[in-house]
């Protein structure tokens, strides 16, 4: 063995021996190492926990910050929205206040009533046309108008606390009629009930409530519509609608046959009436008794029972149930309901016996009912105008006496301003009379059957579908010039002395003397003199040329459009008629302007007095004018004439 190997072995042997000799030392060293490691491990774990907790806290803080930021943004947004809402609300209230103030202005009220007048007249003319020409369209027209007018009335009455009137029988019948027309057209029971109630209590209410056709009043037109249109619609379906359309769209009519079974008709009508009566008692008489008793709500039965001059109140007092001053009690209400039931029962009997069996009797009845409403409307207008008429007659009488005393000619239109104004209306009446020829010729051209055209008016069929423009203009000008020459020869020249002295009035002298008229201003603009300069030959010739040009321009649309297209022709005539209706509305409304202003002032004063005195604003007893206007809010159609007398 070499020395190196021996030394290595010795060293290793010595190491082994040393290990074996000192085991305790080895154990102690190992323990020290383990303790150091444990200490390091414990230290690292706590540090880790601390770091983790710090991280968690940071994360929580960040989450809170992130959560708080949208919350703050949301709060800021809400605050901004609230501010914008407040600003918009104030602006809206300001605009509403301005609108409400504008709505109270006389000009707006007059314009509104003129439009109502025009629509009322148009509806009165349009409805019979639809019933006769297109009977299958009338249910649609009725439904559209009923939904619009009744809904509008509900909101208007709601604002005045009169909306309990909408629960009366007339509105119930309208609801049943709409249900029959669009949901249950094959129900014979529902058709029978609608026919009897609409031709019975609904129609007779026009007479009993003194319903009036006053075109400028939307409330009165609505009331008349509610009572008149359901029987008119059912009459049209019963008598004017072709049998094929009845079988197809309204089979209940053909199932019933030519007459109603009286017993079943009365039975089903009474059943439906009692259903309405029980609902009315449960929801209005009993359910709202506190509001009605305190005067917060107005109803038809409370108004009738409190009306001292009314038939119902006087009859109840005669039977010993107390006077209107004693208030309303259960006996009065029950007696009123029995009285109303008897009225309904009596009014439906003629429907079963006569109206449904004979078209002419049915038609005469409806025409009579409508004539009563027209007469009531005429009474309203004439009674309001009576003082003005008397004053006009007195002024005319004074003018005539002054003319005779002064040696003036009685027929002069310049010495009496009132007669000059009446001359204007006479001229307008003359023009309105001449609106009939175009309507008549329109009917012959478009509505008359071809067979009758060939037989009675062959010229229409010879001309064909259109006019030859050149020949039409030529012959029209020839006939116009013939009239113009005759007029000049016999009037302008032949009666020039009487016209010059004011003994006779003519259209051209009136137009040339009218300072505010278009013709006089145009003549003055062209340098032929003012109206104060009198009438000379140049003015007359210029006027005739102006009239000729107007004629020539006005006949061109006839050749190009009116004769060739029925719809354009019809629209033109309707537009002309609408203008005349609006002019008539302007006449009526402008006459009423002072009365409107006075009524508005009285209502405003009543409202202020009620608020100042602490009275209930909706009470109909605290303001006589409102009490009178309450008359127009009754079960449907207002006691128009009586309420108008009270308000007058």
C-alpha positions, 0 to 999 in steps of 0.5 A: 500500500502506498503512503497516500492510501494509508494516510487517507484510510487513517484519516477516515478511521480517525473521523469515524472514531471521533464520531463514535466517541462524541455522540452527545456533541453531534446530537446537540449540534443537530438540535441547535440547527433545528431550533434555528430553522424553527425560529426562521420558519415561525418568523416567516409565517407571521410575516406572511400573515401580516403581509396578507392581512395588509393586502386584504385591508388594501383590497377592502379599502380599494373595494370600498373606494370603488363602491363609494365612487359609483354611489357618489356619482349616483347621488350626484346624478340623482341630485342633478336629476332632482334639480332638473326635475324641479326646473322642468316642473316649474317651467311646466307649471309656468307654461300651464299657467300661461296656457290656462290664462290664454284659455280664459281669454275671450279670443281663445274662447270665441275661436274654440266655440267657432270650431265647435260650432263648425264641427257640430254643423258638419256632423249634423249634415254628415251623419244623415249622408252616411246613414243614407249613402253608406249605412254600413259605415255609420257604426264605425262613425258612431263608435269613434265619436262616442269614444272621443266625446264620452272620454273627453266629457269624463275628464272635463267632468272629473275636473269639475267633480261631475264625473258621477253623471257618466254612470247614468243610464244613457252612458250605460246604453251607449256602452251596451250599443258598442258591445253589440256592434263590435263584440256580440253582433249575433246576440238577439237579447243584447240587440233587443235591449239596445233597441228598446232602451235607445228608442225608449228612455234615451230618446224621450230624455231629449224631450224631458230634459229639454235637450238642445242643439246648440252648435257652439257648445261642445257640452250640449252637442255631446249631450245630444249625441249621447241621446240621439246617435244610438237610436239613429245607428240602430235605426240605420241597421234595422231599416237601411242596411241591406239584408245581405250585410245584416246576415253577414255583420249583424245576424241578430237582426235577421234572427229576430224577424219583422217584429219583437216579441213583446213579453221577452223584449220587456223582460230582458230590458227590465233585467238589464235595467235592474242590473244597471240600477243595482250597480248604480245604487251600490257604487254611487248611492251607497258607496259614495254617499258621504262625498255626495252628502257633503257636496263633493260630488254632483249626481243626477238624482241629487240634482233632480231631488234638489230642484224646486222647480223640477217635476220630480221634486214637486211630485215627491213633495206632493206624495208627502216625502218632503220638500227639496229644502228638507234634504235627501233621504232614503224615501226620496231616493227609493221613490225616485228610482221607482219613478224612473223605472216606471218612466223606462217601462212606459217608454219602451212599450211603443218600441215593441208595438210600433217603432220596430215594426214600421219604418215610417213610424220609427223614422217619424219618431226620430225626426220628431225627437230631433226637431224638438232638440233643434227647436230647443236650440233655436229657443236658446239662440233667439231668447239670447238674441231677443233684446238685440232684435228688439233694439234693432227694430227700435233703431230701424224704426227711428231711422225710418222716422228720421228719413221721413221727417228729413225728406230722405229716401227710405231705401237709402243704405247710407243714411242708416248704418244699421240698414247698411249692416243688414244689407250686408247680411242680405247680400250674404243671404243672397250668396248662400241661396246660390250655393244650392246650384253647385250641390244640385249639379254635383248630385246629378253629375256624380250621384244620379244613376246612369239610367236616370241620367240618360232618361232625364238629363241626357246632356250629362251622358253626351258630354262624357267623363270630362269637359272640353276646356276650350269650348267650356270656357268659350260658351261660359264667357259668351253667356257671361257677356250676355248677362253683363251687357243686359245688366249694364243696359237695364241696371247700370245705364237704365236705372242710373238716376235712381241708383245715383240718388240712392233710391235703389241699392245694387251690388256694385255700388255697395262694393265701390262704396265699401271703404274696407272692401277689397274692390274699393281699396284696389280701385283706389290703389290703381288711381281711380279715386277713393270711395269718398269721391263717389262712383264714376264710369271708370270705377264701374268699367274697372269693376266689370273687368275685375269681375270678368277676370275673377269669373275666368279664373274661377271656372278653370279648376272646374274644367281641369279637376272638378268635373273629372274627379268626384272626390275633388269636386266633393272636397271643394263643395265641402270646403265652401260649405265649411267656410260658410259654417265658420262664418255663421259661427263667427256671427253667433259667437261674436254676438255672445262675446259680451255674455261670455266675458260677463259669465267668466267674470262671475265664475271667477268672482264665485271661485274667489268668494268660495276660497275666501269663505272656506266653502267647498269649491265643488258645491253647486249651492254656493255659487248661483251661476255654477248652480245654473251651469250644473243644470247642463251637467245632468244625466246626459243631456242637460236641461238646456233650456231651463238652465239657460234661462237660469244662467241668463 
